[in-house]
Amino acid sequence: MPIMLAYEGLNAVAPADKLRQWATQLTQVEPKRAYNGWPHTAGNWAIVALTGETLRWLHGFRNSTDDICAQLGNQYTPFYWTNNGEYQDHSGCDGKCSPMPYDHFPRKYIEVMLSRGFPCENKSDYQELMRRAAWTSMLLQSPWGELPTGARSSQHQWNEAVSCVTYEIFASQLQAQGDSAGAGIFKRAAALSVMSLRRWKQPDGAWWIVKNRFDPKLRHGYESYSFLSQYNLLPASMLATAYLYANDDIDEGNSFAETGGFVFSPELLHKVVANVGGNYVEIELYPDAPPHDVTGLTRMHNRIADPLVTGTAGVPLAQEGSPANIAGTAFGSAWEIRNGSATRWQRLGQFAFQDVLNTSLVVTSIGKDQAVFSVTYSLSAVSAMSTVVETYTLSATRVDVSVDFTARDASAIVGVGLMFPALTYDGQRNTTISMLKAANTVVVSLPGDALSTLGTTCGNAQLVPVCGEEVTWAVIDPGSSTRNGFANVMHASIPVGKGCPLKYSFWGSAC
C-alpha cells in the first residue's frame, strides 16, 4: 500500500516518462511472487497486501478483484473480528488472546480500502465493523493519547501513529455527514495521539521507538523484530497517511479519554478499562505472560502526573532481551504464605493466563464524579487464594481499592499486602523514591521532560490500615526490568487475623 500511496502523491509532480515506467512496473507485479503465501488464508499482514492490491486495481494495474474479495471473505468471521469491530490476530496466550496493537493495525488498511473504493460485496459489513471499532478505540485511549498496553508490540510509538489514521479518517467522514460534534471528538483523539508521539522524539528528530529513553543500541524493551530503522519509518508512514485524510477545519471537541464516565470490558480482549474525569485505569484479566503482561491493575494515567510515574505497565516475569525478573507484578494485591519454616509471597500479577480460570466484572455505579466496580479472579491451585475480589472506587483524582480473598487454607496465610512497581530510571531520568512511614505511603517523583509543562510529578501508593494494623514497607525486587525502564517493586504488608479487608490507594500529584 505505501508504494501505491507514493505513486498517487507523486503523480502530479513526477516526469511523464518516470510515471510511465512506474505504471509499467506496477502492472507487472505478480502477487504470488510479491507476497509471502498468496493467496493468504488470513492474518493482519494479509490485509496490508490486500489493500495494496485493491489500490493497484483502482489504478488499472490489475484486472480482477476476485482473489482479493475471496480473501476478504475469509477474513470476515467471528474468529478474527469481535462484535465491537476489534481485530484478533491470536498471537498471544497460545492463541487465546490478541495484542492490542494488532487490533488497530489491520483496521487502518481496511479503512483505507473503504475510503478509496472497496471492491467486494461485503463492503457494508466491513463499514459497520470499522464504525463500531473506531468508537470503541476512543474509549480505550488513555488521556495521554496512548493505546492500551497488552501483548506484543505494545508501547511502540507506531501504536499511536496508527490510531491517528483511524481518528482522522472518521473525523473527516463525520464532518462530511454533518456530525460536527462527533467529528470534533475524533479530531481531539487524533491530536492526543500526536501529542503522545511528540513526547518521544530524540534530539536528532528520530523517535525512541518504545516508551523509554535508552540508547537504541541497548534495545531495552524491544521485541526481536523491533529496530530503530523500520519502527521510525512505520509511524512516519502512518502519520503521512493520517495527513492525507485530515481536515483541519474541524474544531477539536472533548475526547472520551479526557471526560471519562465509563467502565467496560471490551469483548474478547480480556481487559477492564475505566475512566472518570480523565483518570484512567486498565486492568488485565487474562495476560499474555510471560513475556509481556501481568494480571491485575497494570495502568493508571491522568493528566496530573507523568504516566511513567503513576504506572504505564507492570513488571513482567520475563522481558525479551533482559534477565528474568523475580515475578510478574501488577499494581496491587499480594499475600504471604507459609513455606515450611519460612514464608513467601504470591502476587496476583504473577499468575499467567493458564492460571486465571475465570474472571467477572460487576459495575455498581457510574457517575460523573465516581465509578464503583468489582473484578473477581478465580485462580488455579498454584495460588494459595482461590478467589481474589478487587473493588475499585475511581474518582477524577484517585484509585481506591478494597480487596477480599478466599483462601484454600486460611491457616497457611500469614499476611496480605500491596505491590507497587516504582519506576527508578527511564533511560534518561532518575526518580526519587520516598517512604513516608507516618502516612503509610510511598512517593515516586520524576522530573518533567523537555515537552512537559507539568514539571516534576509524583506517583503515590498508600496502604490503608483499616483496623490499625502496623504497615511495613520494603523494597523486595530492586532493578526489575520493564518496557519503560527499571523499577523497584515496593511492598507494603499487614498481618492477617483481624478479618479486615485489604485497602490501598493510588494517585498522581504535582511534587
Salt bridges, closest charged atoms under 4 A:
GLU8 OE2 - HIS59 NE2 2.77
GLU8 OE1 - ARG116 NH1 2.55
GLU53 OE1 - ARG56 NH2 2.76
GLU53 OE1 - ARG62 NE 2.91
ASP67 OD1 - ARG62 NH1 2.87
ASP89 OD2 - ARG152 NH2 3.05
ASP103 OD1 - ARG107 NE 2.87
GLU128 OE2 - ARG131 NH2 2.75
GLU128 OE2 - ARG132 NE 2.85
GLU146 OE1 - ARG299 NH2 3.29
GLU160 OE1 - LYS211 NZ 2.62
GLU168 OE1 - LYS187 NZ 2.91
ASP215 OD2 - LYS217 NZ 3.05
GLU223 OE2 - HIS292 NE2 3.08
GLU223 OE2 - ARG483 NH2 3.09
ASP248 OD1 - LYS187 NZ 3.25
GLU252 OE1 - ARG188 NH1 2.99
GLU258 OE2 - ARG188 NH2 2.74
GLU282 OE2 - LYS271 NZ 2.95
GLU284 OE1 - LYS271 NZ 2.73
ASP288 OD2 - HIS292 ND1 3.20
ASP306 OD2 - ARG199 NH2 3.12
ASP306 OD2 - ARG429 NH1 3.42
ASP400 OD1 - ARG398 NH2 3.16
ASP426 OD2 - ARG213 NH1 3.27
ASP426 OD2 - ARG429 NE 2.95
ASP449 OD2 - ARG199 NH2 3.29
ASP449 OD2 - ARG213 NH2 3.20
ASP477 OD2 - ARG347 NH1 2.67
